[in-house]
Amino acid sequence: MTSNEDGSLGQHGQGAAHENQDPGEDKQGEHAFTIKIDRMEFRVREREITGLQLRQLPHPPIGPDRDLFEVVPGGSDVKIADRDVVKMRDGLRFFTAPVQINPGVCEG
């Protein structure tokens, strides 16, 4: 347990009640889904989320110059439009790619 200079508990000092919860549950006892976007991990409480909401999770948000895709193991990845609704489940993975790819042009 850590304490701040003022004696209050820090981020890691949540108390015993929190330690007894399922790691996939948030403070209210609702399940929080663990997903990844471009290898960054996020926890989402909503059971369904739109493509636009997914784009807002990273900071800065994913811009209009990039497409968002859901990784489909063993299949073709699925492009997620802003209005598409995605049902959340643990382990979902997404990645972004430039909207327009110019062959022979180096990014960066």
C-alpha positions in Angstrom: 0.0 0.0 0.0 1.4 3.4 -0.9 0.5 6.8 0.7 0.8 10.2 -0.7 2.5 13.1 1.2 -0.8 14.2 2.6 -1.3 10.6 4.1 -4.1 9.6 1.6 -3.9 6.3 -0.1 -2.3 6.3 -3.6 -3.5 4.6 -6.7 -2.3 1.2 -5.6 -3.8 1.4 -2.1 -7.4 0.5 -2.9 -8.0 -1.6 0.1 -9.0 -5.3 0.8 -12.5 -5.1 -0.7 -11.1 -4.4 -4.1 -8.5 -7.2 -3.9 -11.3 -9.8 -3.5 -13.0 -8.8 -6.7 -12.7 -10.7 -10.0 -9.9 -9.0 -11.9 -12.4 -8.5 -14.8 -14.8 -6.6 -12.6 -14.7 -2.9 -11.9 -15.6 -1.1 -8.6 -19.4 -1.4 -9.2 -19.1 -5.2 -9.8 -19.8 -4.8 -13.5 -17.6 -6.8 -15.8 -15.0 -4.8 -17.5 -13.8 -6.2 -20.9 -10.1 -6.1 -21.7 -9.5 -5.2 -25.3 -6.4 -4.0 -27.3 -6.1 -1.3 -30.0 -2.7 -1.2 -31.7 -1.2 -3.3 -28.8 -2.4 -0.9 -26.2 -4.8 -2.4 -23.5 -8.1 -0.8 -22.6 -10.9 -1.8 -20.2 -14.4 -1.2 -21.4 -17.6 -1.6 -19.3 -20.1 -1.3 -22.1 -21.4 -4.6 -23.6 -21.6 -2.9 -27.0 -19.6 -0.1 -28.4 -19.5 1.8 -31.7 -16.6 2.3 -33.9 -16.6 6.0 -33.1 -16.4 5.1 -29.3 -13.5 2.7 -30.0 -11.7 5.5 -31.8 -12.0 7.7 -28.7 -10.3 5.2 -26.3 -6.6 6.0 -27.2 -5.1 9.4 -26.4 -4.9 11.1 -28.8 -8.0 9.6 -30.4 -7.7 7.7 -33.7 -8.0 10.3 -36.5 -10.0 10.1 -39.7 -6.7 9.4 -41.6 -6.7 5.9 -40.2 -9.1 2.9 -40.6 -10.0 0.7 -37.7 -10.0 -3.1 -38.1 -11.0 -5.9 -35.8 -8.6 -8.8 -35.8 -10.3 -12.1 -36.8 -8.0 -15.0 -35.9 -7.9 -17.5 -38.8 -10.1 -15.2 -41.0 -10.2 -11.8 -42.7 -9.9 -8.8 -40.5 -13.1 -6.7 -40.4 -13.1 -2.9 -41.0 -15.1 -1.1 -38.3 -16.9 2.0 -39.4 -17.9 4.8 -36.9 -21.5 3.6 -36.8 -20.8 -0.1 -36.6 -21.7 -1.7 -33.2 -19.2 -4.2 -31.8 -20.2 -6.6 -29.0 -17.5 -6.6 -26.4 -15.7 -9.7 -25.1 -12.4 -10.2 -23.4 -9.5 -10.4 -25.7 -10.9 -8.5 -28.7 -8.0 -7.0 -30.7 -8.1 -4.0 -33.1 -5.5 -2.3 -35.2 -5.4 0.8 -37.3 -4.0 1.4 -40.8 -3.7 4.4 -43.0 -6.9 5.1 -45.0 -4.9 5.4 -48.2 -1.8 3.4 -48.7 0.6 4.7 -51.4 2.8 1.9 -52.7 6.5 2.9 -52.7 6.0 5.8 -50.4 7.7 5.6 -47.0 5.8 6.9 -44.0 7.6 8.7 -41.2 
